[in-house]
Amino acid sequence: MRKTLRWAMTILTVLLCAAVCFTILRLYRAGFVRHVSSGPVVPIFTREDTVAGLRWILPLLVLWLAGAVLIRADGPHKRPAVHPEKQRTPAASGRLRLSLFILALAFVVLGVFNGGLHDVLVKAIQICTECIGLG
Amino acid sequence: MDNIKTWWQAHRPSRRRLVQLYAMLLYNAHIKGFWEGKLYTGPLKSLCVPGLNCYSCPGAIAACPLGALQNAISASANRPAFYVVGLLLLFGLALGRVICGWLCPFGMLQELLHRVPTHKIQKNRVTRGLSWLKYFFLAVLVVVIPAYYAFRRVPLPAFCKYICPAGTLEGAVGLLANPANADTFGMLGALFTNKIVLMALILTACVFLYRAFCRFLCPLGAIYGLFARIALLGIRVKEADCTGCGACLRVCPMDIRRVGDHECIQCGQCVDACPEKAISLRAGKIVLKGPEV
């Protein structure tokens, strides 16, 4: 039973991923054709089309979530045998750590005074168009 | 009632999971932003959180260190990136990859996805080889490309723009899910499509491969991994007690060669697995998890 459920979840996960990718690509393709034929004013994506397109994925997503939550997770997996060797932690150089720590503090202070902190603030309070896919 | 108890015992969060959850809630404490679909614009945004958390997430109260680094490098023609490099040095020296294992919201998401009961792909020589890919991404997408474009006066945070799934999930989906940002849809195009598809593939890979993004793609993990030997906080092995049985390596889901190396996310699973109690998670001389001194 457990094996069957695991297979079912594996297939469901792959299907869900495929469904999301297919839907996004289909929406893009349809929107792009519209954008090219009707002019640059017409957007490729619209909120209504996106929501309508993703709606059919919802039952799949709900099923997947239900399976993820309700089916008991497996215990620790059997991992491959490795060539055992004695473990050790190389001695950390306290002097190196202290020097780097002082350097780091110096960099932060320099950065505050040369405007680096202000740059981070200015960038972070605006929507990062690159991050969200606007380019 | 017994079924609920059994379910809870199987799914009860560990201490590490709770710390990850608190970190995620702290990094995204601007709840109002989710409601209004707007970013937090207060002074805290001049600081960086240690983990991967996009600053375009409506809830984010501070900046992402990776995004800040790329932008600082992109602006390095005007001024050197002292501030962000200094912050990353501080985080690395203090915490190293403890950040990955305990303080990264995207890491937590990947671990939760990996708990979905499907067939899993175990670590092997291929995954070990692929784990070097993140250093390539760090060198090329985070350093070289932004630096190249810096001298052309065109800011280009290449990793954020082309790859980062945290930005897509937290920034794009987080903002676009709010009806107040309906106008933004009109500006989406090929780049958005690519990023969404890539995000879906990465998140699916995380279901089958433990922390697939962390292991193979995350430049921030690559940066913190450089501090593996000198971070104040981390896994330590008492060499005298170690018998070389390999139990720690077997239980570890990451592509480590040695406990506490640059691939180790300091999660502490090996501490429980060691039959000789030779491993501990320490902050200097203070034992956080493991046998007392």
Contacts between the chains, C-beta under 8 A, distances in Angstrom:
chain1	res1	chain2	res2	distance
A	5	B	117	6.6
A	6	B	117	5.5
A	6	B	118	6.0
A	6	B	119	6.0
A	7	B	119	7.3
A	9	B	116	6.1
A	9	B	117	5.3
A	9	B	118	4.6
A	10	B	118	4.0
A	10	B	119	4.9
A	10	B	208	7.8
A	13	B	116	6.6
A	13	B	118	5.5
A	13	B	204	6.2
A	13	B	207	5.1
A	13	B	208	7.7
A	14	B	204	7.1
A	16	B	204	7.7
A	17	B	200	5.3
A	17	B	201	6.7
A	17	B	203	7.7
A	17	B	204	3.9
A	20	B	196	7.7
A	20	B	200	4.6
A	21	B	197	4.9
A	21	B	200	5.4
A	21	B	201	7.3
A	24	B	193	5.7
A	24	B	196	5.0
A	24	B	197	6.0
A	24	B	200	7.7
A	25	B	193	6.7
A	25	B	197	6.9
A	28	B	189	7.9
A	28	B	190	7.2
A	28	B	193	4.3
A	43	B	185	6.3
A	43	B	186	3.5
A	43	B	187	7.4
A	43	B	188	7.5
A	44	B	188	6.3
A	44	B	189	5.4
A	45	B	185	4.8
A	45	B	186	7.3
A	45	B	188	4.2
A	45	B	189	7.7
A	45	B	192	7.2
A	46	B	185	5.5
A	46	B	186	7.2
A	47	B	176	7.8
A	47	B	179	7.5
A	47	B	182	4.5
A	47	B	185	4.8
A	50	B	185	6.7
A	64	B	116	7.9
A	67	B	116	7.5
A	67	B	117	7.4
A	68	B	115	7.4
A	68	B	116	4.4
A	68	B	117	7.4
A	69	B	11	7.9
A	70	B	7	7.9
A	71	B	117	4.8
A	72	B	7	7.5
A	72	B	10	5.1
A	72	B	117	7.2
A	73	B	10	6.6
A	73	B	11	7.2
A	73	B	115	4.7
A	73	B	116	7.9
A	73	B	117	5.6
A	74	B	117	5.9
A	76	B	251	6.6
A	77	B	120	5.8
A	77	B	122	6.5
A	77	B	253	8.0
A	78	B	122	8.0
A	79	B	122	6.0
A	79	B	123	7.1
A	79	B	250	4.7
A	79	B	251	6.8
A	79	B	252	7.8
A	79	B	253	7.8
A	80	B	122	6.2
A	80	B	123	7.5
A	80	B	124	6.7
A	80	B	250	7.7
A	81	B	246	7.4
A	81	B	250	7.0
A	82	B	246	5.0
A	82	B	249	4.6
A	82	B	250	6.2
A	83	B	246	7.3
A	84	B	244	4.6
A	84	B	245	5.6
A	84	B	246	3.3
A	84	B	249	7.4
A	85	B	244	5.3
A	85	B	246	7.5
A	85	B	258	7.9
A	86	B	239	6.8
A	86	B	242	5.0
A	86	B	243	7.4
A	86	B	244	4.1
A	87	B	237	4.4
A	87	B	239	7.4
A	87	B	242	4.8
A	87	B	244	7.2
A	87	B	248	6.4
A	87	B	258	6.0
A	87	B	259	4.9
A	87	B	278	7.3
A	87	B	279	7.5
A	88	B	237	5.8
A	88	B	239	4.4
A	88	B	242	7.1
A	88	B	258	7.6
A	89	B	235	7.5
A	89	B	236	4.7
A	89	B	237	4.8
A	89	B	239	7.4
A	89	B	259	7.8
A	89	B	260	5.5
A	90	B	229	5.6
A	92	B	229	5.8
A	92	B	230	5.0
A	92	B	231	8.0
A	93	B	230	6.9
A	96	B	230	6.0
A	97	B	93	6.1
A	97	B	230	5.0
A	97	B	232	7.0
A	100	B	89	6.1
A	100	B	93	5.6
A	100	B	230	7.1
A	101	B	89	7.8
A	101	B	90	7.4
A	101	B	93	5.4
A	103	B	86	7.9
A	103	B	89	6.7
A	104	B	86	4.9
A	104	B	87	7.8
A	104	B	89	3.5
A	104	B	90	4.6
A	104	B	93	6.4
A	105	B	86	7.0
A	105	B	90	7.4
A	106	B	86	7.3
A	107	B	82	4.4
A	107	B	83	7.0
A	107	B	85	5.5
A	107	B	86	2.9
A	107	B	89	6.6
A	108	B	82	7.4
A	108	B	83	6.0
A	108	B	86	3.7
A	108	B	87	6.2
A	108	B	90	6.9
A	109	B	86	7.8
A	110	B	82	4.3
A	110	B	83	7.6
A	110	B	86	7.4
A	111	B	81	7.6
A	111	B	82	3.7
A	111	B	83	2.3
A	111	B	84	7.1
A	111	B	85	7.8
A	111	B	86	5.6
A	112	B	83	6.4
A	114	B	79	5.1
A	114	B	80	7.3
A	114	B	82	6.3
A	114	B	83	7.8
A	115	B	79	5.8
A	116	B	72	6.4
A	116	B	79	6.5
A	116	B	80	8.0
A	116	B	81	6.6
A	116	B	82	5.5
A	116	B	83	3.1
A	116	B	84	6.6
A	117	B	46	5.0
A	117	B	83	5.2
A	118	B	46	7.2
A	119	B	71	7.0
A	119	B	72	6.6
A	119	B	75	5.9
A	119	B	79	7.6
A	119	B	83	7.7
A	120	B	45	7.5
A	120	B	46	5.3
A	120	B	47	8.0
A	120	B	48	7.1
A	120	B	63	5.3
A	120	B	68	4.9
A	120	B	71	7.4
A	120	B	72	7.3
A	120	B	83	6.5
A	120	B	84	6.6
A	121	B	43	7.1
A	121	B	45	5.4
A	121	B	46	3.8
A	121	B	63	7.8
A	123	B	55	7.6
A	123	B	63	7.3
A	123	B	67	7.6
A	123	B	68	7.1
A	123	B	71	4.9
A	124	B	45	4.0
A	124	B	46	7.3
A	124	B	55	4.2
A	124	B	60	7.8
A	124	B	62	7.5
A	124	B	63	4.0
A	124	B	64	7.9
A	124	B	67	7.9
A	124	B	68	7.2
A	125	B	39	6.3
A	125	B	40	7.6
A	125	B	41	4.1
A	125	B	45	5.2
A	126	B	39	7.4
A	127	B	39	6.3
A	127	B	56	5.3
A	127	B	171	7.5
A	127	B	175	6.9
A	128	B	54	7.2
A	128	B	55	6.5
A	128	B	56	4.4
A	128	B	67	6.5
A	128	B	157	7.7
A	128	B	160	6.5
A	128	B	167	6.9
A	128	B	171	6.3
A	130	B	156	7.7
A	130	B	157	5.6
A	130	B	160	5.2
A	130	B	161	3.8
A	131	B	54	5.6
A	131	B	55	7.9
A	131	B	56	4.9
A	131	B	67	6.7
A	131	B	157	7.7
A	131	B	160	4.7
A	131	B	161	7.3
A	131	B	164	6.5
A	131	B	167	3.4
A	131	B	168	7.6
A	131	B	171	4.6
A	131	B	172	7.4
A	132	B	56	5.6
A	132	B	167	6.6
A	132	B	168	7.2
A	132	B	171	4.3
A	132	B	172	3.9
A	132	B	175	6.2
A	132	B	176	7.6
A	132	B	184	7.9
A	132	B	192	7.4
A	133	B	168	6.6
A	133	B	172	5.3
A	133	B	188	6.3
A	133	B	189	8.0
A	133	B	191	4.8
A	133	B	192	3.2
A	133	B	193	7.8
A	133	B	194	7.7
A	133	B	195	4.5
A	133	B	196	7.3
A	134	B	184	7.5
A	134	B	187	5.1
A	134	B	188	6.8
A	134	B	191	7.2
A	134	B	192	7.0
A	135	B	161	7.2
A	135	B	189	7.3
A	135	B	191	4.8
